[in-house]
Amino acid sequence: MPTFDGTNPITDILGDEPTEHEPTFENQSVQNFIEPLTNTAIPAGQTVEMTVIGDAAFDTIESNIAQINALAGFEAITLTVEEK
């Protein structure tokens, strides 16, 4: 399972916490997608798990998935999360 560390000194100053999130992306479409922040490929019909460190990074990933779904016109990618 790949890990993306989204923490950095700038986000730390802004109050970002190094919380570990374990999102699971389920692509329910016939099109391949890439999550832009982490450059994670989410192949058509597949499920991808990863670990994301940092609340700000995770919030950005949630926004990116919402944008992908809005552009697709349906919930192409389902995002579920397990907090550590």
ROVO-600694 format. One record per residue: residue in three letters; x, y negated, z negated of N, C-alpha, C, O in turn. Coordinates in steps of 0.2 Angstrom, whole numbers, plus 5000, padded with zeros to 4 digits. Example, Ala and Ser with C-alpha at 12.3 -4.5 7.8 and 13.67 -1.06 7.14 Angstrom:
2
{residuo: ALA&nX: 5066&nY: 5028&nZ: 4961&caX: 5062&caY: 5022&caZ: 4961&cX: 5066&cY: 5016&cZ: 4961&oX: 5071&oY: 5017&oZ: 4958}
{residuo: SER&nX: 5064&nY: 5011&nZ: 4965&caX: 5068&caY: 5005&caZ: 4964&cX: 5064&cY: 5000&cZ: 4961&oX: 5067&oY: 4994&oZ: 4960}
END
This chain:
84
{residuo: MET&nX: 5004&nY: 5006&nZ: 5000&caX: 5000&caY: 5000&caZ: 5000&cX: 5005&cY: 4994&cZ: 5000&oX: 5009&oY: 4993&oZ: 4995}
{residuo: PRO&nX: 5004&nY: 4990&nZ: 5005&caX: 5008&caY: 4984&caZ: 5005&cX: 5006&cY: 4978&cZ: 5000&oX: 5001&oY: 4978&oZ: 4997}
{residuo: THR&nX: 5011&nY: 4975&nZ: 4998&caX: 5011&caY: 4969&caZ: 4993&cX: 5012&cY: 4963&cZ: 4996&oX: 5017&oY: 4962&oZ: 4999}
{residuo: PHE&nX: 5008&nY: 4958&nZ: 4995&caX: 5009&caY: 4951&caZ: 4997&cX: 5010&cY: 4946&cZ: 4991&oX: 5005&oY: 4946&oZ: 4987}
{residuo: ASP&nX: 5016&nY: 4943&nZ: 4990&caX: 5016&caY: 4939&caZ: 4984&cX: 5015&cY: 4932&cZ: 4986&oX: 5020&oY: 4929&oZ: 4990}
{residuo: GLY&nX: 5010&nY: 4929&nZ: 4984&caX: 5008&caY: 4922&caZ: 4987&cX: 5009&cY: 4917&cZ: 4982&oX: 5007&oY: 4911&oZ: 4982}
{residuo: THR&nX: 5013&nY: 4919&nZ: 4977&caX: 5015&caY: 4914&caZ: 4972&cX: 5021&cY: 4910&cZ: 4974&oX: 5026&oY: 4912&oZ: 4978}
{residuo: ASN&nX: 5022&nY: 4903&nZ: 4972&caX: 5028&caY: 4899&caZ: 4974&cX: 5028&cY: 4893&cZ: 4969&oX: 5023&oY: 4892&oZ: 4965}
{residuo: PRO&nX: 5033&nY: 4890&nZ: 4968&caX: 5034&caY: 4884&caZ: 4963&cX: 5028&cY: 4879&cZ: 4964&oX: 5026&oY: 4876&oZ: 4959}
{residuo: ILE&nX: 5026&nY: 4878&nZ: 4970&caX: 5021&caY: 4872&caZ: 4971&cX: 5014&cY: 4875&cZ: 4969&oX: 5011&oY: 4871&oZ: 4965}
{residuo: THR&nX: 5012&nY: 4881&nZ: 4970&caX: 5006&caY: 4883&caZ: 4968&cX: 5006&cY: 4884&cZ: 4960&oX: 5001&oY: 4883&oZ: 4957}
{residuo: ASP&nX: 5012&nY: 4886&nZ: 4957&caX: 5013&caY: 4886&caZ: 4950&cX: 5011&cY: 4880&cZ: 4947&oX: 5008&oY: 4879&oZ: 4942}
{residuo: ILE&nX: 5014&nY: 4874&nZ: 4949&caX: 5013&caY: 4868&caZ: 4947&cX: 5006&cY: 4866&cZ: 4947&oX: 5003&oY: 4862&oZ: 4942}
{residuo: LEU&nX: 5002&nY: 4868&nZ: 4952&caX: 4995&caY: 4866&caZ: 4953&cX: 4990&cY: 4871&cZ: 4949&oX: 4984&oY: 4870&oZ: 4949}
{residuo: GLY&nX: 4993&nY: 4876&nZ: 4945&caX: 4990&caY: 4880&caZ: 4940&cX: 4988&cY: 4887&cZ: 4943&oX: 4984&oY: 4890&oZ: 4940}
{residuo: ASP&nX: 4991&nY: 4889&nZ: 4948&caX: 4990&caY: 4896&caZ: 4951&cX: 4993&cY: 4901&cZ: 4946&oX: 4998&oY: 4900&oZ: 4943}
{residuo: GLU&nX: 4989&nY: 4906&nZ: 4945&caX: 4991&caY: 4911&caZ: 4940&cX: 4993&cY: 4917&cZ: 4944&oX: 4990&oY: 4919&oZ: 4950}
{residuo: PRO&nX: 4998&nY: 4921&nZ: 4942&caX: 5001&caY: 4927&caZ: 4946&cX: 4997&cY: 4933&cZ: 4945&oX: 4999&oY: 4939&oZ: 4944}
{residuo: THR&nX: 4990&nY: 4933&nZ: 4945&caX: 4985&caY: 4938&caZ: 4944&cX: 4986&cY: 4943&cZ: 4950&oX: 4987&oY: 4941&oZ: 4956}
{residuo: GLU&nX: 4986&nY: 4949&nZ: 4949&caX: 4986&caY: 4954&caZ: 4954&cX: 4979&cY: 4956&cZ: 4956&oX: 4975&oY: 4958&oZ: 4952}
{residuo: HIS&nX: 4978&nY: 4956&nZ: 4963&caX: 4971&caY: 4958&caZ: 4966&cX: 4973&cY: 4964&cZ: 4970&oX: 4978&oY: 4964&oZ: 4974}
{residuo: GLU&nX: 4968&nY: 4968&nZ: 4971&caX: 4969&caY: 4974&caZ: 4975&cX: 4963&cY: 4974&cZ: 4980&oX: 4958&oY: 4978&oZ: 4979}
{residuo: PRO&nX: 4963&nY: 4970&nZ: 4985&caX: 4958&caY: 4970&caZ: 4990&cX: 4958&cY: 4976&cZ: 4995&oX: 4963&oY: 4978&oZ: 4997}
{residuo: THR&nX: 4952&nY: 4978&nZ: 4997&caX: 4951&caY: 4983&caZ: 5002&cX: 4947&cY: 4980&cZ: 5008&oX: 4942&oY: 4977&oZ: 5006}
{residuo: PHE&nX: 4950&nY: 4980&nZ: 5014&caX: 4947&caY: 4977&caZ: 5019&cX: 4944&cY: 4983&cZ: 5023&oX: 4947&oY: 4988&oZ: 5025}
{residuo: GLU&nX: 4937&nY: 4983&nZ: 5025&caX: 4934&caY: 4988&caZ: 5029&cX: 4932&cY: 4985&cZ: 5035&oX: 4927&oY: 4981&oZ: 5035}
{residuo: ASN&nX: 4935&nY: 4987&nZ: 5041&caX: 4933&caY: 4984&caZ: 5047&cX: 4927&cY: 4988&cZ: 5050&oX: 4928&oY: 4994&oZ: 5052}
{residuo: GLN&nX: 4921&nY: 4985&nZ: 5051&caX: 4915&caY: 4989&caZ: 5053&cX: 4914&cY: 4987&cZ: 5060&oX: 4908&oY: 4988&oZ: 5062}
{residuo: SER&nX: 4918&nY: 4984&nZ: 5064&caX: 4917&caY: 4983&caZ: 5071&cX: 4921&cY: 4987&cZ: 5075&oX: 4925&oY: 4991&oZ: 5073}
{residuo: VAL&nX: 4921&nY: 4986&nZ: 5082&caX: 4925&caY: 4989&caZ: 5087&cX: 4931&cY: 4985&cZ: 5089&oX: 4934&oY: 4986&oZ: 5094}
{residuo: GLN&nX: 4932&nY: 4979&nZ: 5086&caX: 4938&caY: 4975&caZ: 5087&cX: 4943&cY: 4975&cZ: 5082&oX: 4941&oY: 4975&oZ: 5076}
{residuo: ASN&nX: 4949&nY: 4975&nZ: 5084&caX: 4955&caY: 4974&caZ: 5079&cX: 4955&cY: 4967&cZ: 5076&oX: 4954&oY: 4962&oZ: 5080}
{residuo: PHE&nX: 4957&nY: 4966&nZ: 5070&caX: 4958&caY: 4959&caZ: 5067&cX: 4964&cY: 4959&cZ: 5063&oX: 4967&oY: 4964&oZ: 5061}
{residuo: ILE&nX: 4967&nY: 4953&nZ: 5062&caX: 4973&caY: 4951&caZ: 5058&cX: 4971&cY: 4946&cZ: 5053&oX: 4968&oY: 4941&oZ: 5055}
{residuo: GLU&nX: 4972&nY: 4948&nZ: 5047&caX: 4971&caY: 4943&caZ: 5042&cX: 4977&cY: 4938&cZ: 5042&oX: 4983&oY: 4940&oZ: 5042}
{residuo: PRO&nX: 4976&nY: 4931&nZ: 5044&caX: 4981&caY: 4927&caZ: 5045&cX: 4986&cY: 4925&cZ: 5040&oX: 4992&oY: 4925&oZ: 5041}
{residuo: LEU&nX: 4985&nY: 4925&nZ: 5034&caX: 4989&caY: 4923&caZ: 5028&cX: 4995&cY: 4928&cZ: 5027&oX: 5001&oY: 4927&oZ: 5027}
{residuo: THR&nX: 4992&nY: 4935&nZ: 5027&caX: 4997&caY: 4940&caZ: 5026&cX: 4999&cY: 4944&cZ: 5032&oX: 5004&oY: 4948&oZ: 5032}
{residuo: ASN&nX: 4996&nY: 4942&nZ: 5038&caX: 4998&caY: 4945&caZ: 5044&cX: 4996&cY: 4953&cZ: 5044&oX: 5000&oY: 4957&oZ: 5047}
{residuo: THR&nX: 4991&nY: 4954&nZ: 5040&caX: 4989&caY: 4961&caZ: 5039&cX: 4984&cY: 4963&cZ: 5045&oX: 4979&oY: 4960&oZ: 5046}
{residuo: ALA&nX: 4986&nY: 4969&nZ: 5049&caX: 4982&caY: 4971&caZ: 5054&cX: 4976&cY: 4975&cZ: 5051&oX: 4977&oY: 4979&oZ: 5046}
{residuo: ILE&nX: 4970&nY: 4974&nZ: 5053&caX: 4964&caY: 4978&caZ: 5051&cX: 4961&cY: 4981&cZ: 5057&oX: 4957&oY: 4978&oZ: 5060}
{residuo: PRO&nX: 4963&nY: 4987&nZ: 5059&caX: 4961&caY: 4990&caZ: 5065&cX: 4953&cY: 4992&cZ: 5065&oX: 4950&oY: 4993&oZ: 5059}
{residuo: ALA&nX: 4950&nY: 4992&nZ: 5071&caX: 4943&caY: 4994&caZ: 5071&cX: 4942&cY: 5000&cZ: 5068&oX: 4945&oY: 5005&oZ: 5069}
{residuo: GLY&nX: 4936&nY: 5000&nZ: 5064&caX: 4934&caY: 5006&caZ: 5061&cX: 4938&cY: 5009&cZ: 5055&oX: 4937&oY: 5014&oZ: 5053}
{residuo: GLN&nX: 4943&nY: 5005&nZ: 5053&caX: 4948&caY: 5007&caZ: 5048&cX: 4947&cY: 5003&cZ: 5041&oX: 4944&oY: 4998&oZ: 5041}
{residuo: THR&nX: 4950&nY: 5006&nZ: 5036&caX: 4950&caY: 5003&caZ: 5029&cX: 4957&cY: 5002&cZ: 5028&oX: 4961&oY: 5006&oZ: 5028}
{residuo: VAL&nX: 4959&nY: 4996&nZ: 5025&caX: 4966&caY: 4994&caZ: 5023&cX: 4966&cY: 4991&cZ: 5016&oX: 4962&oY: 4987&oZ: 5014}
{residuo: GLU&nX: 4970&nY: 4994&nZ: 5012&caX: 4971&caY: 4992&caZ: 5005&cX: 4978&cY: 4988&cZ: 5005&oX: 4983&oY: 4990&oZ: 5008}
{residuo: MET&nX: 4978&nY: 4983&nZ: 5000&caX: 4984&caY: 4980&caZ: 4999&cX: 4984&cY: 4977&cZ: 4992&oX: 4979&oY: 4977&oZ: 4988}
{residuo: THR&nX: 4990&nY: 4974&nZ: 4989&caX: 4990&caY: 4971&caZ: 4983&cX: 4992&cY: 4964&cZ: 4985&oX: 4997&oY: 4962&oZ: 4988}
{residuo: VAL&nX: 4988&nY: 4959&nZ: 4982&caX: 4990&caY: 4952&caZ: 4983&cX: 4991&cY: 4949&cZ: 4976&oX: 4987&oY: 4950&oZ: 4971}
{residuo: ILE&nX: 4997&nY: 4945&nZ: 4975&caX: 4999&caY: 4942&caZ: 4969&cX: 4998&cY: 4935&cZ: 4970&oX: 5000&oY: 4932&oZ: 4974}
{residuo: GLY&nX: 4993&nY: 4932&nZ: 4965&caX: 4992&caY: 4925&caZ: 4965&cX: 4985&cY: 4923&cZ: 4967&oX: 4982&oY: 4926&oZ: 4972}
{residuo: ASP&nX: 4982&nY: 4919&nZ: 4963&caX: 4975&caY: 4918&caZ: 4963&cX: 4974&cY: 4913&cZ: 4970&oX: 4969&oY: 4914&oZ: 4973}
{residuo: ALA&nX: 4978&nY: 4908&nZ: 4971&caX: 4977&caY: 4904&caZ: 4977&cX: 4978&cY: 4908&cZ: 4983&oX: 4974&oY: 4907&oZ: 4988}
{residuo: ALA&nX: 4983&nY: 4913&nZ: 4983&caX: 4983&caY: 4917&caZ: 4990&cX: 4977&cY: 4921&cZ: 4991&oX: 4975&oY: 4921&oZ: 4996}
{residuo: PHE&nX: 4974&nY: 4924&nZ: 4985&caX: 4968&caY: 4928&caZ: 4986&cX: 4962&cY: 4924&cZ: 4988&oX: 4958&oY: 4926&oZ: 4992}
{residuo: ASP&nX: 4962&nY: 4917&nZ: 4985&caX: 4956&caY: 4913&caZ: 4988&cX: 4957&cY: 4911&cZ: 4995&oX: 4952&oY: 4911&oZ: 4999}
{residuo: THR&nX: 4963&nY: 4911&nZ: 4997&caX: 4964&caY: 4909&caZ: 5005&cX: 4962&cY: 4915&cZ: 5009&oX: 4959&oY: 4915&oZ: 5014}
{residuo: ILE&nX: 4964&nY: 4921&nZ: 5006&caX: 4962&caY: 4927&caZ: 5010&cX: 4954&cY: 4928&cZ: 5010&oX: 4952&oY: 4930&oZ: 5016}
{residuo: GLU&nX: 4951&nY: 4927&nZ: 5005&caX: 4944&caY: 4927&caZ: 5005&cX: 4941&cY: 4922&cZ: 5010&oX: 4936&oY: 4924&oZ: 5014}
{residuo: SER&nX: 4943&nY: 4916&nZ: 5010&caX: 4941&caY: 4911&caZ: 5015&cX: 4942&cY: 4913&cZ: 5022&oX: 4938&oY: 4913&oZ: 5027}
{residuo: ASN&nX: 4948&nY: 4916&nZ: 5023&caX: 4950&caY: 4919&caZ: 5030&cX: 4945&cY: 4924&cZ: 5032&oX: 4943&oY: 4924&oZ: 5038}
{residuo: ILE&nX: 4943&nY: 4929&nZ: 5028&caX: 4939&caY: 4934&caZ: 5030&cX: 4932&cY: 4931&cZ: 5031&oX: 4928&oY: 4934&oZ: 5036}
{residuo: ALA&nX: 4930&nY: 4926&nZ: 5027&caX: 4923&caY: 4923&caZ: 5028&cX: 4923&cY: 4920&cZ: 5035&oX: 4918&oY: 4920&oZ: 5038}
{residuo: GLN&nX: 4929&nY: 4917&nZ: 5037&caX: 4929&caY: 4913&caZ: 5043&cX: 4929&cY: 4919&cZ: 5049&oX: 4925&oY: 4918&oZ: 5054}
{residuo: ILE&nX: 4932&nY: 4924&nZ: 5048&caX: 4932&caY: 4929&caZ: 5053&cX: 4925&cY: 4932&cZ: 5054&oX: 4923&oY: 4933&oZ: 5060}
{residuo: ASN&nX: 4922&nY: 4933&nZ: 5049&caX: 4915&caY: 4936&caZ: 5049&cX: 4910&cY: 4930&cZ: 5052&oX: 4905&oY: 4932&oZ: 5056}
{residuo: ALA&nX: 4911&nY: 4924&nZ: 5051&caX: 4907&caY: 4919&caZ: 5054&cX: 4908&cY: 4918&cZ: 5061&oX: 4903&oY: 4918&oZ: 5065}
{residuo: LEU&nX: 4914&nY: 4919&nZ: 5063&caX: 4916&caY: 4919&caZ: 5070&cX: 4913&cY: 4925&cZ: 5074&oX: 4911&oY: 4925&oZ: 5080}
{residuo: ALA&nX: 4913&nY: 4931&nZ: 5071&caX: 4910&caY: 4937&caZ: 5074&cX: 4903&cY: 4937&cZ: 5074&oX: 4900&oY: 4940&oZ: 5078}
{residuo: GLY&nX: 4899&nY: 4933&nZ: 5070&caX: 4892&caY: 4933&caZ: 5070&cX: 4889&cY: 4938&cZ: 5065&oX: 4883&oY: 4938&oZ: 5065}
{residuo: PHE&nX: 4893&nY: 4942&nZ: 5062&caX: 4890&caY: 4947&caZ: 5057&cX: 4896&cY: 4949&cZ: 5053&oX: 4902&oY: 4947&oZ: 5054}
{residuo: GLU&nX: 4895&nY: 4953&nZ: 5048&caX: 4900&caY: 4955&caZ: 5043&cX: 4904&cY: 4960&cZ: 5046&oX: 4903&oY: 4966&oZ: 5044}
{residuo: ALA&nX: 4909&nY: 4958&nZ: 5050&caX: 4913&caY: 4963&caZ: 5053&cX: 4918&cY: 4966&cZ: 5048&oX: 4920&oY: 4972&oZ: 5049}
{residuo: ILE&nX: 4920&nY: 4962&nZ: 5043&caX: 4925&caY: 4965&caZ: 5038&cX: 4922&cY: 4964&cZ: 5031&oX: 4920&oY: 4958&oZ: 5029}
{residuo: THR&nX: 4921&nY: 4969&nZ: 5028&caX: 4919&caY: 4969&caZ: 5021&cX: 4925&cY: 4969&cZ: 5016&oX: 4930&oY: 4973&oZ: 5017}
{residuo: LEU&nX: 4925&nY: 4965&nZ: 5012&caX: 4930&caY: 4964&caZ: 5007&cX: 4928&cY: 4966&cZ: 5000&oX: 4923&oY: 4963&oZ: 4997}
{residuo: THR&nX: 4931&nY: 4971&nZ: 4997&caX: 4930&caY: 4973&caZ: 4990&cX: 4936&cY: 4972&cZ: 4986&oX: 4942&oY: 4973&oZ: 4989}
{residuo: VAL&nX: 4936&nY: 4971&nZ: 4980&caX: 4942&caY: 4969&caZ: 4976&cX: 4942&cY: 4973&cZ: 4969&oX: 4936&oY: 4973&oZ: 4966}
{residuo: GLU&nX: 4948&nY: 4975&nZ: 4968&caX: 4949&caY: 4978&caZ: 4961&cX: 4954&cY: 4974&cZ: 4958&oX: 4959&oY: 4973&oZ: 4960}
{residuo: GLU&nX: 4952&nY: 4971&nZ: 4952&caX: 4956&caY: 4967&caZ: 4948&cX: 4961&cY: 4971&cZ: 4944&oX: 4958&oY: 4976&oZ: 4941}
{residuo: LYS&nX: 4967&nY: 4969&nZ: 4943&caX: 4971&caY: 4973&caZ: 4938&cX: 4972&cY: 4969&cZ: 4932&oX: 4976&oY: 4971&oZ: 4927}
END
